[in-house]
């Protein structure tokens, strides 16, 4: 079974196209984190850029010493070894952990940085100091991932988007090879920030081209008597090269659905579900559409 990692991007901030103006309140975040821990999910993905997420996670964790937390270093903090280490130490204090399970560089174009030597030395310092066993990068494309790995071969941790209406990377030989070489690869955006779960009638004007995809997904889910939520999770769990899956939730009910998921992926998904236009798969461009 794939490792489930609870994402914290929406802890105290607006996140996800399907959530509108809803912001999780501190008491609900606390309940979600404790439900995850009680159910055996001890891995959490966070970042300093997620507003108050690190502080909130540190407050909500019942047992920070046993929690497996992944955090990130911003592009601004990769200019020197000192700034990289300082960023991570500040995250440590906010989350109240002694060691991270992994640290991502939060800039997919890091391979072209003029601070190459400092970044390389910083990665080694973070690992050699024992503050983490893995350092890598969070990216939006396979190309960026492979360029980063080539530039920084010491990287052994990666995060990349993939979902049932994308499928560009499902059979990636490059990712399969990396996974067999002791690299950990985590899948994120399996619900495409909630877009795959939206009512087709509620999709913003700029994204109306995904309506046929949502309608096909609804039809497919009805045919197999499962929810779209289940299909998205089943797809992610079936990815051979994935070490784990990062999931975000906007309520206790969603957390419960993820924990109780047992549905296997129907074999005909690749035939019945057309992929979404590649130009619409990057949430960074949605505000411009």
Long-range contacts (C-beta under 8 A, 24 or more apart in sequence): 1-237, 2-236, 2-237, 2-239, 2-242, 2-243, 2-244, 2-245, 3-43, 3-243, 3-244, 3-245, 4-41, 4-43, 4-244, 4-245, 4-247, 4-258, 5-41, 5-43, 5-44, 5-45, 5-70, 5-186, 5-244, 5-245, 5-246, 5-247, 6-32, 6-33, 6-36, 6-41, 6-43, 6-44, 6-45, 6-246, 6-247, 6-248, 6-249, 7-44, 7-45, 7-46, 7-188, 7-246, 7-247, 7-248, 8-44, 8-45, 8-46, 8-47, 8-50, 8-53, 8-54, 8-56, 8-57, 8-248, 9-47, 9-50, 9-53, 9-248, 10-248, 10-250, 11-46, 11-50, 11-51, 11-52, 11-53, 11-56, 11-57, 12-50, 12-51, 12-52, 12-53, 12-56, 13-50, 13-51, 13-52, 13-53, 15-193, 15-248, 16-193, 16-194, 16-248, 16-250, 17-193, 17-194, 17-195, 17-198, 17-204, 17-207, 17-283, 17-286, 18-191, 18-193, 18-194, 18-195, 18-197, 18-198, 18-250, 19-194, 19-250, 22-250, 24-250, 26-56, 26-59, 28-251, 28-252, 29-56, 29-60, 30-59, 30-60, 31-252, 32-249, 32-251, 32-252, 32-255, 33-57, 33-60, 33-61, 33-62, 34-60, 34-62, 35-252, 35-255, 35-256, 35-259, 36-255, 36-259, 37-61, 37-62, 37-63, 37-67, 39-259, 41-259, 42-66, 42-67, 42-68, 43-67, 43-68, 43-69, 43-70, 43-101, 43-244, 44-68, 44-69, 44-70, 45-69, 45-70, 45-159, 45-186, 45-188, 45-246, 46-70, 46-71, 46-72, 46-91, 46-95, 47-71, 47-72, 47-74, 47-104, 47-106, 48-72, 48-74, 48-87, 48-90, 48-91, 48-94, 49-74, 49-106, 54-91, 54-94, 54-95, 55-94, 55-95, 57-95, 58-94, 58-95, 58-96, 58-97, 61-95, 61-96, 64-95, 64-96, 64-97, 65-97, 65-98, 67-95, 67-97, 68-101, 69-95, 69-97, 69-100, 69-101, 70-100, 70-101, 70-102, 70-103, 70-104, 70-157, 70-186, 71-95, 71-100, 71-103, 71-104, 72-103, 72-104, 72-105, 72-106, 72-138, 73-103, 73-104, 73-105, 73-106, 74-106, 74-107, 75-105, 75-106, 75-107, 75-110, 75-113, 78-105, 78-107, 78-110, 78-113, 78-115, 78-118, 78-119, 78-122, 79-115, 79-118, 80-115, 80-118, 80-122, 81-118, 81-121, 81-122, 81-125, 84-118, 84-119, 84-122, 84-123, 84-125, 84-126, 85-122, 85-125, 85-126, 85-129, 85-131, 88-126, 88-131, 88-132, 89-131, 92-131, 99-130, 99-131, 99-132, 100-131, 100-132, 101-132, 101-133, 101-134, 102-132, 102-133, 102-134, 102-135, 102-136, 102-157, 102-184, 103-131, 103-132, 103-134, 103-135, 103-136, 103-157, 104-135, 104-136, 104-137, 104-138, 104-157, 104-159, 105-135, 105-136, 105-137, 105-138, 105-148, 106-138, 107-137, 108-137, 108-138, 108-139, 108-140, 108-141, 108-144, 108-145, 108-148, 109-144, 110-137, 110-148, 110-151, 110-152, 111-144, 111-147, 111-148, 111-150, 111-151, 111-152, 116-151, 119-152, 120-152, 120-154, 123-152, 123-154, 123-155, 124-154, 127-154, 134-184, 136-183, 136-184, 138-188, 140-282, 140-284, 142-168, 142-169, 142-172, 142-174, 142-175, 146-174, 149-178, 149-183, 155-183, 156-182, 156-183, 156-184, 157-183, 157-184, 157-186, 158-183, 158-184, 158-185, 158-186, 159-185, 159-186, 159-187, 159-188, 159-246, 160-185, 160-186, 160-187, 160-188, 161-187, 161-188, 161-189, 161-192, 161-281, 162-187, 162-189, 162-190, 162-236, 162-239, 162-242, 163-189, 163-190, 163-191, 163-192, 163-196, 163-232, 163-235, 163-236, 164-190, 164-196, 164-217, 164-231, 164-232, 164-235, 164-236, 164-269, 164-273, 165-192, 165-196, 165-210, 165-213, 165-217, 165-273, 165-274, 165-275, 165-276, 166-192, 166-275, 166-276, 166-281, 167-270, 167-275, 168-275, 168-278, 169-239, 170-239, 172-241, 175-241, 176-240, 176-241, 178-241, 179-240, 179-241, 179-242, 179-243, 184-243, 184-244, 185-241, 185-242, 185-243, 186-242, 186-243, 186-244, 186-245, 186-246, 187-236, 187-239, 187-242, 187-244, 187-245, 187-246, 188-245, 188-246, 189-283, 190-232, 190-233, 190-235, 190-236, 190-245, 190-246, 190-247, 191-229, 191-232, 191-247, 191-248, 192-276, 192-281, 192-283, 193-283, 194-250, 196-228, 196-232, 197-228, 197-229, 197-232, 204-286, 204-289, 206-286, 206-288, 206-289, 207-280, 207-286, 207-289, 209-277, 209-280, 210-276, 210-277, 210-280, 212-274, 213-273, 213-274, 213-275, 213-276, 216-272, 216-273, 216-274, 217-273, 219-272, 220-266, 220-269, 220-272, 220-273, 223-272, 224-266, 226-263, 226-266, 227-257, 229-254, 229-257, 229-261, 230-261, 230-263, 231-263, 231-265, 231-266, 231-269, 233-258, 233-261, 233-263, 234-261, 234-263, 234-264, 234-265, 235-265, 235-269, 237-265, 238-265
